[in-house]
Amino acid sequence: MSSSSDQPLLLSVCLPTYRRPELLALALDCWIPELAAHAVAVELVVGDNGACERTRALVEGAAARAPVRYVRHEANLIYNGNVRRLLERHVRGEYVWICGDDDFVHPGALATILAILRTGSDLDYFYLNTRYLPFGAGVPGDAREVESSPHAVLANPDTRSRRLARTAEIVPLDPACFTGVYASVWRRRDALAAYTRDAPLVAFETLRGTFPHACHVAENFLGQPCHYFGAPLMTVSHQVSWRDYGPLFSLHWLPRLYDLLAAQGVPSAALAPHRRAQLRGAWKKLAYLRRNRDTPMGRPFSFRQFVASNWRFPEFWRIGADAMLKNQFTRRLAGRP
């Protein structure tokens, strides 16, 4: 039931993937009934970085039941490049929702989103509350079990859906501060600006490359009104990459995003609880990054930058309570290995 019409749609769901057909199959089981119920307004476009025949077969099977299209990239464009290519060449919606192959939409989510998109035409940004499966919890083997998983954790405890006068009001609610792109529905023009502003956007090398969408939100939307979907509309899996990505995210990139938010006028009182939470138990993350400093997940991390960014916060000095880590701090600051 894939559509070839050139008529614009209200919403395009972008789903980049790379050689994870098992997860993609589970995700599509969730998406297909949602898409089929709203075929005249929504499409899902799968961007395949891996040129995987099983992925192609899965998507073509889904296209017989819902408005799903398959886009094969001849080379691995990495996540940002995959999203950029979909936005530039393939999606047709006025609004876009960029998800992943391990994100599982809840029943009724599209109806909820479309109703607000149709009545909130003056808004450019919409924030979605989500749940997540912590690392090690495991992904249910049946799509019907994802939403009811007892292991899933609510990302933001505030479940009241409402219009917010300023997008900045989300910051106290969201410990990750916009870094989950799957939590954003926004106009295609803005998503395209976020993913094409700098070329190339290489993940794990710059803040903008790692979170182009978060930077765009911080620089353009904080003073604008938005809609907050409080009831969780998706369950996100952190099973594959979070163990490696988490330390770099919380100790390196998130503090830099806090600085960007502060520069845009977000009060320090709104950022302080998040910073405290991320620095709690940081010595374990530091040890992990030091062990893996020659890997893509570790290379961008700078110990000196970490010290310079955090020494003024009490939580930094609590990290030094561990005697061994104190010695590591001293050696590194003195320039010794």
N, C-alpha and C positions, 0 to 999 in steps of 0.2 A: 504494500500500500504506500510505497514511496512516491512522493509527488515530484513532478518535474516542472510544475508551474512556476512562472516568473513572478507571480503575485506575492507581495510582501506578506510575511507572517507576523504575528504579534511577538512570538518568543522562539528563539533558537537555543537549543541545548547543545553545547559543544562538549564532546567527550573524547579527549586525547587518550591514546592507549599505546602500550609497547609490550608485546609478547607476554600478556597475562590473560589468555583466553578463559582460564578457569574463573577468575574474578569477573571478567567482562560478562561471561555467561550469566552469572548470578545477578550482576547489575542490570542486564537487559531484561531478565525475568521481572524485575521490579518496574522498569521503565515502560515496557510494552503496553500493559493495560492502561497506564496513565496517558501515554501518547495516543493510543487508539481512541480514548474517550474525548480527545480534543484535537483531532487530526486536522481540522480546518484552521487552527490557530497556532499550532506548535509543530516543530520538527526537532529531531535529534540527529546530529551529524557526528559520526565517529571518525576521528583522524588517526590512522594507523601508521605509527612510526616504524613498525617492525616488519611490514610486508608479510604478515603471517597469514597463511592460507586458512588456518582454523578460525582466525579472527574474521576474515572475509566471509567465511561460510556462516558464522554466527550472525553477522550483521545482515547478510542477505536473507537469512531465515527470518530475522526480526522484521525486515522490510516488507515481508508478505503480510504482516499483521498490523503494522503501525508505520507512521511517517518517519522512517529511519533511513539515513543515507550513509554509504561507506566511501571514505576518501583515503586513498593509499598514497603515502609519500614515498618517493623513490629512495630517499635517504633518511636516516634518523635525524630529525630536526631538533631533538631534545624537547622537553615539555613546552618551553616558551615558544620555540619555533613552530611546533605543532599547532599551538593555539593561534599564533599569529597568522599562519597560512589559512586556517579555517576561517578566521575573521575577515581576512583580506579577500578570499576567493570563493568561499563556499556557503556561508550562512546567509539567510534572507530575513531573519527576524528583526523587528524594530528594537527589541530587547534581547539580551543574551544571558545565559546562565552557564558558566563554565564549570564543569564537574570533572570527575575522574572515573576511571574504570573500577574503582573500589568504593564508590559512593552510591548509596542505596536509597532511592527516593521512596517516601512513604505514600501509601494510598491516599488520594485526595489532595496531594500537595499541589499538583498543577491547577486544579480547580480553584484552590485558595489563592495561588499567585495570580492567575489570569483575572480573577475578579477584581483584585486591587490594581493590576496594570490597566484595566479598562476604565477604572474610576479615578486613577491617580496620574493622569496624563501630564500634570505639571511637574512630576517628580522624575529625577534622573537616576536615583539610587534607591535600592530596596535591600534590606538586610534580613537574612534568614537564620533563625536559630536552628541548631543542629544537635545531634547526639554523636558520640564517637565510641568506637570499640577500642579500649586500651590495648597496648601491645601485650601479646601473650594471652588475651582473652579468647582468641579464635573467632573465625568467621563462620556463622551457621551455614550448613550445607544446602539449605533450602531458602529461597528468597522470602518466603512467607514468614520465616523465623527471624529475619533481620530486625524488623521493627519491634518485636517483642523480646529481643535478647536481654536476659537479666544482667548482662555484663555492660551494656551500653550506659554511658554517662552523659547527662545533659550538659551541653557546653555552657549555656547561660541560664541561671536559675529564674530569670524574669521571663515568664511565659505570656505576658500581656501583649497582644498584638495591637499596634496603634501607630498613628502618625507622630513623628518627632519633629519638633521645630528646627532642630539642628542635628546633622549626622554625628556631630561630636558627642552627643548624648549617649551614643553606643559605647564609647570608650570605657566608661566604668563598668559596663555589662560584659564586655568581651575581653578575657585575659589575653587573647591572641591579637587583639587590635587589628582586625581586617585581614590578617594574613591567610586565612582560609578563603581562597577565591570562590570555593563552592558555596560560601555564605552570602554571595553577592549576586543580585540580578540588577543589570544596569543597561543603559542604552548602548547599542552596538558601537556608535561613534566613540563613546568614552572608553569602552573596552579596547577598541582598535587603537585609540590614542595611547593607552597604557602599554600595549604590546608592540607598538611600532615607533615609539618616541625615540628610543636609542637602539641602534643596530650595531652588533647583535646584543640581545639581552641574554647573557650567559648566567644561568643559575649558579649560585654559590661563589660568584666572583665579585658582585656588587650588590648593595641593598636593592637598587632598582631592578637589577637583573634577577634577583631572587624573588622579590615581591613587587613586580611592576604594578599590579592592581592595587596593592596596599599603598604604595607611594602616590598613585593617582587619586585614591580616595583622600589621603591625607592632604594633598595639595589642592584639591578642587572641590570636595564635597562637604568639608567639615562645617561650614557655615550655612549650608543649604538644608532644606527640609528633606526628610526621607520617610519611608515606611519601615517599621520594625515588625517582622513576623515572629511573634514570641513562641507560638507552638512549634516544636521541632518538625521540620518538613523532610529531613534527610538523616540517615545514619552513615557516618563516615568511618571507614576502616583505616587504622594506622598500622595494620599488621606487617606490611612489607618494608616500609622505609623509616618509620618513626624512631626506631631504636638508634639508627645511625644519624638521622636528621635532627632529632630532638636537642642534643647538646649544642650543636652549632646554632640552631634556631634560637634557643633561649639565652645563650651566653654571648652570641656575636651579633645576630641580625636583629633580634627583638629590641635590645637596648638602642640600636641605631634608629629603629623605627620610632621608639619613644622620643628620641631627640628630634626627629622630624615632626612628630605630633606636637611636641612642646613648642617648636619654632612656629607652628601654625596656631598657637594660642590655646592649646589644651592645657588646663591647669595641672600643675605637678601633683596636686592632691588626687587627681583622677588616675595618674600614671603610677604613683608610688605603690599602691597595693599589688599591682601586676609585677613591678620590678622586684618587690620583696618576695613574691611567690616564685619568680624565676630564679632568684639567687639562693633560695632555700635548697640546701643540699648540693650546692654548685661544685663542691670539691670533687664529687664523683664524676660530674660532667667534664670538669677540667682534666681529670686523670684520663678519661676516655679520649678527649680531644688530643691530649699529648701523645697517647699511644697510637693514634690514628692520624697524626699530622701530615703524613705523606699520602693520604687518600683524598679523593675529591671532597669527602665530607669533612676533612680536617684542615686542608690546605689554607682556606681563607682565614682561619682563626689566628688571631695575634694575641699572645699572652700580654704583651705590653699594652696593646689597645684595651684589653679587658681591664687591666689595672687602672689605666688612665680614665676609663669610662666609669668605673665603679668604686674607686677608693673612697669617695666622699659619702658613701652610703653605709650605715651601720651593718647591714647584712654582709658586706664585703669583709669586714673584720671578724665577723663570726665564722666565716669560712676558715680564717687563719687559726681558729681554735684547735684545729687538728695539727699536732706538732710536726708531722711529716710534711704536710702541705705548707706549713710555715717555712720549713727549710727550703721547699721548692720555690716559694715566693722569693725568699732571700737570695737563693742562688740565681734565679732568673733576673731579678732586679740588679744584681751585681754583674750580670753578664756571663756568669759561669754556667756550664751545661748541667 
